[in-house]
Amino acid sequence: MTISDVRQCLTCQHRYRSTVQHDTPGLLLSLTKTTPSFNHALNSYFQSQIRVNCPQCTANTNQSVDSQIVAAPQILKVAMTIFTQEPYGPKDKNGSRKQRNVKLQHTHQHPDVLDLTTRQMHNSLPLRYRLSSVISHVGDGTTAGHYVASVRGQGGRIQAISDSDTQNFTQAQFLASPQVPSQVWEGNFTVYVLTYLREDGQLTRGQRAAASLVSEML
């Protein structure tokens, strides 16, 4: 995925597009204990804040960043930061605290259809993805844990895979957060990585014309 940023200086309000585009293998959604939802994490990915020099007032200022999709992949991976570090214990003489690895348990509902049309730089064309697979994790993640993959195959059949074992999944189980496979695989599996496939349906005449125009611009 290729991303372009529109920035706005919060001091002089100058709004401009960054001259640098950046490529990413997918979306990495940052989670904290207070993140309220999947959509909130997604919004935070595309709308952030940085501190850089403003080309208008030349000062080093805080700037809002609106990230926009220039080009999107056929297969999109969306990972959530369920493994992180947190400070603990008393501060040392320098005011620092020790860090320990922790796993964030969450119940954020992921969508079956991920619509990123409004996130595009050229949003005259639909950009929608359909959920293809989910990787989920059980355990504390620091000393022990186990991964399960649930996959939607041909004909819409969904199966969960744990090592050499498989079991059928319902649509509700596939979209659940956390995932609960069955009594055979005990535990609540925290959703970790989502894989989406782009839906390339039949375009209208107007959409084909817009696609041709966008290709020329790129």
mmCIF file of the C-alpha atoms, coordinates in Angstrom:
data_MODEL
# 
_entry.id   MODEL 
# 
loop_
_atom_site.group_PDB 
_atom_site.id 
_atom_site.type_symbol 
_atom_site.label_atom_id 
_atom_site.label_alt_id 
_atom_site.label_comp_id 
_atom_site.label_asym_id 
_atom_site.label_entity_id 
_atom_site.label_seq_id 
_atom_site.pdbx_PDB_ins_code 
_atom_site.Cartn_x 
_atom_site.Cartn_y 
_atom_site.Cartn_z 
_atom_site.occupancy 
_atom_site.B_iso_or_equiv 
_atom_site.pdbx_formal_charge 
_atom_site.auth_seq_id 
_atom_site.auth_comp_id 
_atom_site.auth_asym_id 
_atom_site.auth_atom_id 
_atom_site.pdbx_PDB_model_num 
ATOM 1   C CA . MET A 1 1   ? 0.000   0.000   0.000   1.00 0.00 ? 1   MET A CA 1 
ATOM 2   C CA . THR A 1 2   ? 1.302   3.450   -0.958  1.00 0.00 ? 2   THR A CA 1 
ATOM 3   C CA . ILE A 1 3   ? 0.421   6.323   1.368   1.00 0.00 ? 3   ILE A CA 1 
ATOM 4   C CA . SER A 1 4   ? 0.503   10.093  0.827   1.00 0.00 ? 4   SER A CA 1 
ATOM 5   C CA . ASP A 1 5   ? 0.189   12.594  3.695   1.00 0.00 ? 5   ASP A CA 1 
ATOM 6   C CA . VAL A 1 6   ? -1.628  15.912  3.845   1.00 0.00 ? 6   VAL A CA 1 
ATOM 7   C CA . ARG A 1 7   ? -0.291  17.988  6.728   1.00 0.00 ? 7   ARG A CA 1 
ATOM 8   C CA . GLN A 1 8   ? -1.558  21.093  8.457   1.00 0.00 ? 8   GLN A CA 1 
ATOM 9   C CA . CYS A 1 9   ? 0.545   23.279  10.717  1.00 0.00 ? 9   CYS A CA 1 
ATOM 10  C CA . LEU A 1 10  ? -1.314  23.862  13.984  1.00 0.00 ? 10  LEU A CA 1 
ATOM 11  C CA . THR A 1 11  ? 0.482   27.190  14.468  1.00 0.00 ? 11  THR A CA 1 
ATOM 12  C CA . CYS A 1 12  ? -0.045  29.036  11.167  1.00 0.00 ? 12  CYS A CA 1 
ATOM 13  C CA . GLN A 1 13  ? -2.745  26.658  9.780   1.00 0.00 ? 13  GLN A CA 1 
ATOM 14  C CA . HIS A 1 14  ? -0.809  26.162  6.525   1.00 0.00 ? 14  HIS A CA 1 
ATOM 15  C CA . ARG A 1 15  ? -2.063  23.008  4.779   1.00 0.00 ? 15  ARG A CA 1 
ATOM 16  C CA . TYR A 1 16  ? 0.125   21.166  2.279   1.00 0.00 ? 16  TYR A CA 1 
ATOM 17  C CA . ARG A 1 17  ? 0.830   17.729  0.814   1.00 0.00 ? 17  ARG A CA 1 
ATOM 18  C CA . SER A 1 18  ? 4.079   16.039  1.751   1.00 0.00 ? 18  SER A CA 1 
ATOM 19  C CA . THR A 1 19  ? 6.419   15.471  -1.193  1.00 0.00 ? 19  THR A CA 1 
ATOM 20  C CA . VAL A 1 20  ? 7.334   12.018  0.134   1.00 0.00 ? 20  VAL A CA 1 
ATOM 21  C CA . GLN A 1 21  ? 5.100   8.984   -0.300  1.00 0.00 ? 21  GLN A CA 1 
ATOM 22  C CA . HIS A 1 22  ? 5.734   5.854   1.740   1.00 0.00 ? 22  HIS A CA 1 
ATOM 23  C CA . ASP A 1 23  ? 5.004   2.188   1.168   1.00 0.00 ? 23  ASP A CA 1 
ATOM 24  C CA . THR A 1 24  ? 3.752   -0.182  3.822   1.00 0.00 ? 24  THR A CA 1 
ATOM 25  C CA . PRO A 1 25  ? 3.117   -3.965  3.682   1.00 0.00 ? 25  PRO A CA 1 
ATOM 26  C CA . GLY A 1 26  ? -0.234  -3.458  5.395   1.00 0.00 ? 26  GLY A CA 1 
ATOM 27  C CA . LEU A 1 27  ? -1.962  -1.611  8.223   1.00 0.00 ? 27  LEU A CA 1 
ATOM 28  C CA . LEU A 1 28  ? -0.577  -1.759  11.756  1.00 0.00 ? 28  LEU A CA 1 
ATOM 29  C CA . LEU A 1 29  ? -3.252  -0.615  14.204  1.00 0.00 ? 29  LEU A CA 1 
ATOM 30  C CA . SER A 1 30  ? -1.892  0.547   17.549  1.00 0.00 ? 30  SER A CA 1 
ATOM 31  C CA . LEU A 1 31  ? -3.960  -0.597  20.520  1.00 0.00 ? 31  LEU A CA 1 
ATOM 32  C CA . THR A 1 32  ? -3.893  0.553   24.128  1.00 0.00 ? 32  THR A CA 1 
ATOM 33  C CA . LYS A 1 33  ? -5.950  -0.482  27.121  1.00 0.00 ? 33  LYS A CA 1 
ATOM 34  C CA . THR A 1 34  ? -8.257  2.476   26.433  1.00 0.00 ? 34  THR A CA 1 
ATOM 35  C CA . THR A 1 35  ? -8.742  2.004   22.662  1.00 0.00 ? 35  THR A CA 1 
ATOM 36  C CA . PRO A 1 36  ? -12.548 1.857   22.353  1.00 0.00 ? 36  PRO A CA 1 
ATOM 37  C CA . SER A 1 37  ? -12.994 0.088   19.006  1.00 0.00 ? 37  SER A CA 1 
ATOM 38  C CA . PHE A 1 38  ? -11.517 -1.216  15.755  1.00 0.00 ? 38  PHE A CA 1 
ATOM 39  C CA . ASN A 1 39  ? -12.761 1.879   13.903  1.00 0.00 ? 39  ASN A CA 1 
ATOM 40  C CA . HIS A 1 40  ? -11.086 4.157   16.438  1.00 0.00 ? 40  HIS A CA 1 
ATOM 41  C CA . ALA A 1 41  ? -7.760  2.371   15.893  1.00 0.00 ? 41  ALA A CA 1 
ATOM 42  C CA . LEU A 1 42  ? -8.263  2.610   12.110  1.00 0.00 ? 42  LEU A CA 1 
ATOM 43  C CA . ASN A 1 43  ? -8.983  6.340   12.330  1.00 0.00 ? 43  ASN A CA 1 
ATOM 44  C CA . SER A 1 44  ? -5.863  6.824   14.447  1.00 0.00 ? 44  SER A CA 1 
ATOM 45  C CA . TYR A 1 45  ? -3.799  5.151   11.721  1.00 0.00 ? 45  TYR A CA 1 
ATOM 46  C CA . PHE A 1 46  ? -5.011  7.551   9.034   1.00 0.00 ? 46  PHE A CA 1 
ATOM 47  C CA . GLN A 1 47  ? -5.225  10.654  11.254  1.00 0.00 ? 47  GLN A CA 1 
ATOM 48  C CA . SER A 1 48  ? -2.262  11.418  13.478  1.00 0.00 ? 48  SER A CA 1 
ATOM 49  C CA . GLN A 1 49  ? 0.022   14.224  14.614  1.00 0.00 ? 49  GLN A CA 1 
ATOM 50  C CA . ILE A 1 50  ? 3.731   14.843  14.162  1.00 0.00 ? 50  ILE A CA 1 
ATOM 51  C CA . ARG A 1 51  ? 6.234   17.603  14.950  1.00 0.00 ? 51  ARG A CA 1 
ATOM 52  C CA . VAL A 1 52  ? 8.242   18.839  11.937  1.00 0.00 ? 52  VAL A CA 1 
ATOM 53  C CA . ASN A 1 53  ? 9.340   22.092  10.314  1.00 0.00 ? 53  ASN A CA 1 
ATOM 54  C CA . CYS A 1 54  ? 6.520   23.965  8.582   1.00 0.00 ? 54  CYS A CA 1 
ATOM 55  C CA . PRO A 1 55  ? 7.352   25.161  5.030   1.00 0.00 ? 55  PRO A CA 1 
ATOM 56  C CA . GLN A 1 56  ? 5.217   28.277  5.563   1.00 0.00 ? 56  GLN A CA 1 
ATOM 57  C CA . CYS A 1 57  ? 6.214   29.662  8.981   1.00 0.00 ? 57  CYS A CA 1 
ATOM 58  C CA . THR A 1 58  ? 9.498   27.639  9.040   1.00 0.00 ? 58  THR A CA 1 
ATOM 59  C CA . ALA A 1 59  ? 9.018   26.802  12.728  1.00 0.00 ? 59  ALA A CA 1 
ATOM 60  C CA . ASN A 1 60  ? 9.239   23.339  14.205  1.00 0.00 ? 60  ASN A CA 1 
ATOM 61  C CA . THR A 1 61  ? 5.553   22.839  14.979  1.00 0.00 ? 61  THR A CA 1 
ATOM 62  C CA . ASN A 1 62  ? 2.924   20.249  15.757  1.00 0.00 ? 62  ASN A CA 1 
ATOM 63  C CA . GLN A 1 63  ? 1.117   19.257  12.580  1.00 0.00 ? 63  GLN A CA 1 
ATOM 64  C CA . SER A 1 64  ? -1.990  17.170  11.971  1.00 0.00 ? 64  SER A CA 1 
ATOM 65  C CA . VAL A 1 65  ? -1.530  14.413  9.397   1.00 0.00 ? 65  VAL A CA 1 
ATOM 66  C CA . ASP A 1 66  ? -4.271  13.050  7.151   1.00 0.00 ? 66  ASP A CA 1 
ATOM 67  C CA . SER A 1 67  ? -2.886  9.916   5.470   1.00 0.00 ? 67  SER A CA 1 
ATOM 68  C CA . GLN A 1 68  ? -4.432  8.938   2.139   1.00 0.00 ? 68  GLN A CA 1 
ATOM 69  C CA . ILE A 1 69  ? -4.137  5.775   0.047   1.00 0.00 ? 69  ILE A CA 1 
ATOM 70  C CA . VAL A 1 70  ? -2.524  6.279   -3.360  1.00 0.00 ? 70  VAL A CA 1 
ATOM 71  C CA . ALA A 1 71  ? -2.341  2.609   -4.394  1.00 0.00 ? 71  ALA A CA 1 
ATOM 72  C CA . ALA A 1 72  ? -3.817  -0.427  -2.649  1.00 0.00 ? 72  ALA A CA 1 
ATOM 73  C CA . PRO A 1 73  ? -2.800  -4.109  -2.788  1.00 0.00 ? 73  PRO A CA 1 
ATOM 74  C CA . GLN A 1 74  ? -4.919  -7.084  -3.793  1.00 0.00 ? 74  GLN A CA 1 
ATOM 75  C CA . ILE A 1 75  ? -4.188  -8.731  -0.439  1.00 0.00 ? 75  ILE A CA 1 
ATOM 76  C CA . LEU A 1 76  ? -4.259  -6.487  2.629   1.00 0.00 ? 76  LEU A CA 1 
ATOM 77  C CA . LYS A 1 77  ? -2.991  -7.513  6.054   1.00 0.00 ? 77  LYS A CA 1 
ATOM 78  C CA . VAL A 1 78  ? -4.225  -5.655  9.119   1.00 0.00 ? 78  VAL A CA 1 
ATOM 79  C CA . ALA A 1 79  ? -2.224  -6.350  12.289  1.00 0.00 ? 79  ALA A CA 1 
ATOM 80  C CA . MET A 1 80  ? -3.117  -5.170  15.765  1.00 0.00 ? 80  MET A CA 1 
ATOM 81  C CA . THR A 1 81  ? -0.484  -4.489  18.419  1.00 0.00 ? 81  THR A CA 1 
ATOM 82  C CA . ILE A 1 82  ? -1.586  -6.988  21.041  1.00 0.00 ? 82  ILE A CA 1 
ATOM 83  C CA . PHE A 1 83  ? 2.014   -7.486  22.190  1.00 0.00 ? 83  PHE A CA 1 
ATOM 84  C CA . THR A 1 84  ? 3.620   -4.416  23.753  1.00 0.00 ? 84  THR A CA 1 
ATOM 85  C CA . GLN A 1 85  ? 5.633   -3.184  26.716  1.00 0.00 ? 85  GLN A CA 1 
ATOM 86  C CA . GLU A 1 86  ? 4.578   -1.312  29.825  1.00 0.00 ? 86  GLU A CA 1 
ATOM 87  C CA . PRO A 1 87  ? 6.528   0.293   32.674  1.00 0.00 ? 87  PRO A CA 1 
ATOM 88  C CA . TYR A 1 88  ? 6.446   -1.265  36.136  1.00 0.00 ? 88  TYR A CA 1 
ATOM 89  C CA . GLY A 1 89  ? 8.076   -0.897  39.513  1.00 0.00 ? 89  GLY A CA 1 
ATOM 90  C CA . PRO A 1 90  ? 9.620   2.198   41.124  1.00 0.00 ? 90  PRO A CA 1 
ATOM 91  C CA . LYS A 1 91  ? 11.562  4.829   39.200  1.00 0.00 ? 91  LYS A CA 1 
ATOM 92  C CA . ASP A 1 92  ? 15.350  4.704   39.316  1.00 0.00 ? 92  ASP A CA 1 
ATOM 93  C CA . LYS A 1 93  ? 17.615  7.671   40.043  1.00 0.00 ? 93  LYS A CA 1 
ATOM 94  C CA . ASN A 1 94  ? 17.186  8.840   36.431  1.00 0.00 ? 94  ASN A CA 1 
ATOM 95  C CA . GLY A 1 95  ? 13.402  8.782   36.666  1.00 0.00 ? 95  GLY A CA 1 
ATOM 96  C CA . SER A 1 96  ? 13.060  5.687   34.461  1.00 0.00 ? 96  SER A CA 1 
ATOM 97  C CA . ARG A 1 97  ? 11.132  2.505   35.191  1.00 0.00 ? 97  ARG A CA 1 
ATOM 98  C CA . LYS A 1 98  ? 11.683  -1.058  34.068  1.00 0.00 ? 98  LYS A CA 1 
ATOM 99  C CA . GLN A 1 99  ? 9.748   -2.355  31.057  1.00 0.00 ? 99  GLN A CA 1 
ATOM 100 C CA . ARG A 1 100 ? 7.985   -5.686  30.785  1.00 0.00 ? 100 ARG A CA 1 
ATOM 101 C CA . ASN A 1 101 ? 6.305   -7.486  27.900  1.00 0.00 ? 101 ASN A CA 1 
ATOM 102 C CA . VAL A 1 102 ? 2.515   -7.687  28.131  1.00 0.00 ? 102 VAL A CA 1 
ATOM 103 C CA . LYS A 1 103 ? -0.342  -8.866  25.967  1.00 0.00 ? 103 LYS A CA 1 
ATOM 104 C CA . LEU A 1 104 ? -3.378  -6.656  25.439  1.00 0.00 ? 104 LEU A CA 1 
ATOM 105 C CA . GLN A 1 105 ? -6.615  -8.617  25.512  1.00 0.00 ? 105 GLN A CA 1 
ATOM 106 C CA . HIS A 1 106 ? -9.255  -6.874  23.419  1.00 0.00 ? 106 HIS A CA 1 
ATOM 107 C CA . THR A 1 107 ? -12.786 -7.439  22.172  1.00 0.00 ? 107 THR A CA 1 
ATOM 108 C CA . HIS A 1 108 ? -12.735 -5.082  19.181  1.00 0.00 ? 108 HIS A CA 1 
ATOM 109 C CA . GLN A 1 109 ? -15.150 -6.261  16.485  1.00 0.00 ? 109 GLN A CA 1 
ATOM 110 C CA . HIS A 1 110 ? -13.494 -6.516  13.065  1.00 0.00 ? 110 HIS A CA 1 
ATOM 111 C CA . PRO A 1 111 ? -15.606 -5.943  9.932   1.00 0.00 ? 111 PRO A CA 1 
ATOM 112 C CA . ASP A 1 112 ? -16.406 -8.608  7.360   1.00 0.00 ? 112 ASP A CA 1 
ATOM 113 C CA . VAL A 1 113 ? -16.219 -5.916  4.654   1.00 0.00 ? 113 VAL A CA 1 
ATOM 114 C CA . LEU A 1 114 ? -13.563 -3.237  5.131   1.00 0.00 ? 114 LEU A CA 1 
ATOM 115 C CA . ASP A 1 115 ? -14.449 -0.141  3.084   1.00 0.00 ? 115 ASP A CA 1 
ATOM 116 C CA . LEU A 1 116 ? -11.461 2.175   2.570   1.00 0.00 ? 116 LEU A CA 1 
ATOM 117 C CA . THR A 1 117 ? -12.995 4.260   -0.225  1.00 0.00 ? 117 THR A CA 1 
ATOM 118 C CA . THR A 1 118 ? -13.023 7.485   1.801   1.00 0.00 ? 118 THR A CA 1 
ATOM 119 C CA . ARG A 1 119 ? -9.381  6.923   2.778   1.00 0.00 ? 119 ARG A CA 1 
ATOM 120 C CA . GLN A 1 120 ? -8.189  7.195   -0.835  1.00 0.00 ? 120 GLN A CA 1 
ATOM 121 C CA . MET A 1 121 ? -6.393  10.128  -2.395  1.00 0.00 ? 121 MET A CA 1 
ATOM 122 C CA . HIS A 1 122 ? -8.557  9.586   -5.503  1.00 0.00 ? 122 HIS A CA 1 
ATOM 123 C CA . ASN A 1 123 ? -11.807 8.307   -3.991  1.00 0.00 ? 123 ASN A CA 1 
ATOM 124 C CA . SER A 1 124 ? -13.967 8.173   -7.106  1.00 0.00 ? 124 SER A CA 1 
ATOM 125 C CA . LEU A 1 125 ? -13.447 4.385   -7.208  1.00 0.00 ? 125 LEU A CA 1 
ATOM 126 C CA . PRO A 1 126 ? -14.649 1.919   -4.548  1.00 0.00 ? 126 PRO A CA 1 
ATOM 127 C CA . LEU A 1 127 ? -11.967 0.292   -2.406  1.00 0.00 ? 127 LEU A CA 1 
ATOM 128 C CA . ARG A 1 128 ? -13.519 -2.543  -0.452  1.00 0.00 ? 128 ARG A CA 1 
ATOM 129 C CA . TYR A 1 129 ? -11.995 -5.658  1.060   1.00 0.00 ? 129 TYR A CA 1 
ATOM 130 C CA . ARG A 1 130 ? -13.625 -8.908  2.197   1.00 0.00 ? 130 ARG A CA 1 
ATOM 131 C CA . LEU A 1 131 ? -12.280 -10.782 5.217   1.00 0.00 ? 131 LEU A CA 1 
ATOM 132 C CA . SER A 1 132 ? -10.324 -13.876 4.157   1.00 0.00 ? 132 SER A CA 1 
ATOM 133 C CA . SER A 1 133 ? -8.572  -15.108 7.305   1.00 0.00 ? 133 SER A CA 1 
ATOM 134 C CA . VAL A 1 134 ? -7.971  -14.358 10.968  1.00 0.00 ? 134 VAL A CA 1 
ATOM 135 C CA . ILE A 1 135 ? -4.973  -15.250 13.111  1.00 0.00 ? 135 ILE A CA 1 
ATOM 136 C CA . SER A 1 136 ? -5.794  -15.261 16.809  1.00 0.00 ? 136 SER A CA 1 
ATOM 137 C CA . HIS A 1 137 ? -3.756  -16.011 19.926  1.00 0.00 ? 137 HIS A CA 1 
ATOM 138 C CA . VAL A 1 138 ? -4.422  -17.548 23.326  1.00 0.00 ? 138 VAL A CA 1 
ATOM 139 C CA . GLY A 1 139 ? -2.098  -17.251 26.307  1.00 0.00 ? 139 GLY A CA 1 
ATOM 140 C CA . ASP A 1 140 ? -0.244  -14.386 27.945  1.00 0.00 ? 140 ASP A CA 1 
ATOM 141 C CA . GLY A 1 141 ? 2.154   -14.108 24.995  1.00 0.00 ? 141 GLY A CA 1 
ATOM 142 C CA . THR A 1 142 ? 5.253   -13.716 27.154  1.00 0.00 ? 142 THR A CA 1 
ATOM 143 C CA . THR A 1 143 ? 5.810   -17.219 28.507  1.00 0.00 ? 143 THR A CA 1 
ATOM 144 C CA . ALA A 1 144 ? 3.269   -19.331 26.633  1.00 0.00 ? 144 ALA A CA 1 
ATOM 145 C CA . GLY A 1 145 ? 0.706   -19.140 23.890  1.00 0.00 ? 145 GLY A CA 1 
ATOM 146 C CA . HIS A 1 146 ? -0.851  -20.755 20.844  1.00 0.00 ? 146 HIS A CA 1 
ATOM 147 C CA . TYR A 1 147 ? -2.046  -19.444 17.482  1.00 0.00 ? 147 TYR A CA 1 
ATOM 148 C CA . VAL A 1 148 ? -5.114  -20.502 15.515  1.00 0.00 ? 148 VAL A CA 1 
ATOM 149 C CA . ALA A 1 149 ? -5.949  -19.482 11.931  1.00 0.00 ? 149 ALA A CA 1 
ATOM 150 C CA . SER A 1 150 ? -9.524  -19.337 10.657  1.00 0.00 ? 150 SER A CA 1 
ATOM 151 C CA . VAL A 1 151 ? -9.866  -19.194 6.880   1.00 0.00 ? 151 VAL A CA 1 
ATOM 152 C CA . ARG A 1 152 ? -12.733 -18.650 4.459   1.00 0.00 ? 152 ARG A CA 1 
ATOM 153 C CA . GLY A 1 153 ? -12.331 -20.968 1.484   1.00 0.00 ? 153 GLY A CA 1 
ATOM 154 C CA . GLN A 1 154 ? -14.179 -21.717 -1.725  1.00 0.00 ? 154 GLN A CA 1 
ATOM 155 C CA . GLY A 1 155 ? -17.933 -21.605 -1.484  1.00 0.00 ? 155 GLY A CA 1 
ATOM 156 C CA . GLY A 1 156 ? -17.699 -19.522 1.690   1.00 0.00 ? 156 GLY A CA 1 
ATOM 157 C CA . ARG A 1 157 ? -16.798 -22.485 3.892   1.00 0.00 ? 157 ARG A CA 1 
ATOM 158 C CA . ILE A 1 158 ? -14.872 -21.369 6.978   1.00 0.00 ? 158 ILE A CA 1 
ATOM 159 C CA . GLN A 1 159 ? -12.438 -23.601 8.840   1.00 0.00 ? 159 GLN A CA 1 
ATOM 160 C CA . ALA A 1 160 ? -10.288 -23.029 11.886  1.00 0.00 ? 160 ALA A CA 1 
ATOM 161 C CA . ILE A 1 161 ? -6.813  -24.590 11.815  1.00 0.00 ? 161 ILE A CA 1 
ATOM 162 C CA . SER A 1 162 ? -4.742  -25.486 14.862  1.00 0.00 ? 162 SER A CA 1 
ATOM 163 C CA . ASP A 1 163 ? -1.567  -27.348 13.916  1.00 0.00 ? 163 ASP A CA 1 
ATOM 164 C CA . SER A 1 164 ? -2.880  -30.501 12.198  1.00 0.00 ? 164 SER A CA 1 
ATOM 165 C CA . ASP A 1 165 ? -6.421  -30.168 13.592  1.00 0.00 ? 165 ASP A CA 1 
ATOM 166 C CA . THR A 1 166 ? -9.293  -28.416 11.840  1.00 0.00 ? 166 THR A CA 1 
ATOM 167 C CA . GLN A 1 167 ? -12.899 -27.649 12.638  1.00 0.00 ? 167 GLN A CA 1 
ATOM 168 C CA . ASN A 1 168 ? -15.714 -25.880 10.851  1.00 0.00 ? 168 ASN A CA 1 
ATOM 169 C CA . PHE A 1 169 ? -16.480 -22.300 11.846  1.00 0.00 ? 169 PHE A CA 1 
ATOM 170 C CA . THR A 1 170 ? -19.712 -20.397 11.559  1.00 0.00 ? 170 THR A CA 1 
ATOM 171 C CA . GLN A 1 171 ? -19.792 -16.852 10.207  1.00 0.00 ? 171 GLN A CA 1 
ATOM 172 C CA . ALA A 1 172 ? -20.460 -15.644 13.754  1.00 0.00 ? 172 ALA A CA 1 
ATOM 173 C CA . GLN A 1 173 ? -17.368 -17.450 15.071  1.00 0.00 ? 173 GLN A CA 1 
ATOM 174 C CA . PHE A 1 174 ? -15.306 -16.026 12.211  1.00 0.00 ? 174 PHE A CA 1 
ATOM 175 C CA . LEU A 1 175 ? -16.290 -12.451 13.084  1.00 0.00 ? 175 LEU A CA 1 
ATOM 176 C CA . ALA A 1 176 ? -16.246 -12.886 16.862  1.00 0.00 ? 176 ALA A CA 1 
ATOM 177 C CA . SER A 1 177 ? -13.726 -11.092 19.043  1.00 0.00 ? 177 SER A CA 1 
ATOM 178 C CA . PRO A 1 178 ? -12.285 -12.922 20.844  1.00 0.00 ? 178 PRO A CA 1 
ATOM 179 C CA . GLN A 1 179 ? -12.612 -16.093 18.823  1.00 0.00 ? 179 GLN A CA 1 
ATOM 180 C CA . VAL A 1 180 ? -13.863 -19.148 20.700  1.00 0.00 ? 180 VAL A CA 1 
ATOM 181 C CA . PRO A 1 181 ? -13.253 -22.244 18.537  1.00 0.00 ? 181 PRO A CA 1 
ATOM 182 C CA . SER A 1 182 ? -14.852 -24.988 20.668  1.00 0.00 ? 182 SER A CA 1 
ATOM 183 C CA . GLN A 1 183 ? -14.463 -26.999 23.820  1.00 0.00 ? 183 GLN A CA 1 
ATOM 184 C CA . VAL A 1 184 ? -11.733 -28.988 22.050  1.00 0.00 ? 184 VAL A CA 1 
ATOM 185 C CA . TRP A 1 185 ? -9.503  -25.897 21.810  1.00 0.00 ? 185 TRP A CA 1 
ATOM 186 C CA . GLU A 1 186 ? -10.091 -24.238 25.135  1.00 0.00 ? 186 GLU A CA 1 
ATOM 187 C CA . GLY A 1 187 ? -9.726  -20.525 25.682  1.00 0.00 ? 187 GLY A CA 1 
ATOM 188 C CA . ASN A 1 188 ? -10.616 -17.164 24.205  1.00 0.00 ? 188 ASN A CA 1 
ATOM 189 C CA . PHE A 1 189 ? -8.328  -16.385 21.262  1.00 0.00 ? 189 PHE A CA 1 
ATOM 190 C CA . THR A 1 190 ? -7.428  -12.704 20.897  1.00 0.00 ? 190 THR A CA 1 
ATOM 191 C CA . VAL A 1 191 ? -7.680  -11.452 17.298  1.00 0.00 ? 191 VAL A CA 1 
ATOM 192 C CA . TYR A 1 192 ? -4.184  -10.548 16.084  1.00 0.00 ? 192 TYR A CA 1 
ATOM 193 C CA . VAL A 1 193 ? -3.829  -10.422 12.269  1.00 0.00 ? 193 VAL A CA 1 
ATOM 194 C CA . LEU A 1 194 ? -6.616  -10.009 9.705   1.00 0.00 ? 194 LEU A CA 1 
ATOM 195 C CA . THR A 1 195 ? -6.179  -10.743 5.992   1.00 0.00 ? 195 THR A CA 1 
ATOM 196 C CA . TYR A 1 196 ? -8.521  -9.101  3.505   1.00 0.00 ? 196 TYR A CA 1 
ATOM 197 C CA . LEU A 1 197 ? -8.959  -9.677  -0.237  1.00 0.00 ? 197 LEU A CA 1 
ATOM 198 C CA . ARG A 1 198 ? -9.859  -6.727  -2.451  1.00 0.00 ? 198 ARG A CA 1 
ATOM 199 C CA . GLU A 1 199 ? -13.283 -6.927  -4.049  1.00 0.00 ? 199 GLU A CA 1 
ATOM 200 C CA . ASP A 1 200 ? -12.812 -6.095  -7.727  1.00 0.00 ? 200 ASP A CA 1 
ATOM 201 C CA . GLY A 1 201 ? -16.377 -6.097  -8.968  1.00 0.00 ? 201 GLY A CA 1 
ATOM 202 C CA . GLN A 1 202 ? -17.757 -4.889  -12.277 1.00 0.00 ? 202 GLN A CA 1 
ATOM 203 C CA . LEU A 1 203 ? -17.069 -1.170  -12.722 1.00 0.00 ? 203 LEU A CA 1 
ATOM 204 C CA . THR A 1 204 ? -19.553 1.232   -14.225 1.00 0.00 ? 204 THR A CA 1 
ATOM 205 C CA . ARG A 1 205 ? -18.646 3.225   -17.355 1.00 0.00 ? 205 ARG A CA 1 
ATOM 206 C CA . GLY A 1 206 ? -17.995 6.292   -15.200 1.00 0.00 ? 206 GLY A CA 1 
ATOM 207 C CA . GLN A 1 207 ? -15.783 4.341   -12.839 1.00 0.00 ? 207 GLN A CA 1 
ATOM 208 C CA . ARG A 1 208 ? -13.753 2.902   -15.738 1.00 0.00 ? 208 ARG A CA 1 
ATOM 209 C CA . ALA A 1 209 ? -13.222 6.436   -17.055 1.00 0.00 ? 209 ALA A CA 1 
ATOM 210 C CA . ALA A 1 210 ? -12.145 7.594   -13.587 1.00 0.00 ? 210 ALA A CA 1 
ATOM 211 C CA . ALA A 1 211 ? -9.746  4.632   -13.285 1.00 0.00 ? 211 ALA A CA 1 
ATOM 212 C CA . SER A 1 212 ? -8.160  5.558   -16.608 1.00 0.00 ? 212 SER A CA 1 
ATOM 213 C CA . LEU A 1 213 ? -7.749  9.170   -15.464 1.00 0.00 ? 213 LEU A CA 1 
ATOM 214 C CA . VAL A 1 214 ? -6.167  8.126   -12.160 1.00 0.00 ? 214 VAL A CA 1 
ATOM 215 C CA . SER A 1 215 ? -3.717  5.826   -13.988 1.00 0.00 ? 215 SER A CA 1 
ATOM 216 C CA . GLU A 1 216 ? -2.628  8.750   -16.179 1.00 0.00 ? 216 GLU A CA 1 
ATOM 217 C CA . MET A 1 217 ? -2.126  10.941  -13.098 1.00 0.00 ? 217 MET A CA 1 
ATOM 218 C CA . LEU A 1 218 ? 0.050   8.294   -11.455 1.00 0.00 ? 218 LEU A CA 1 
# 
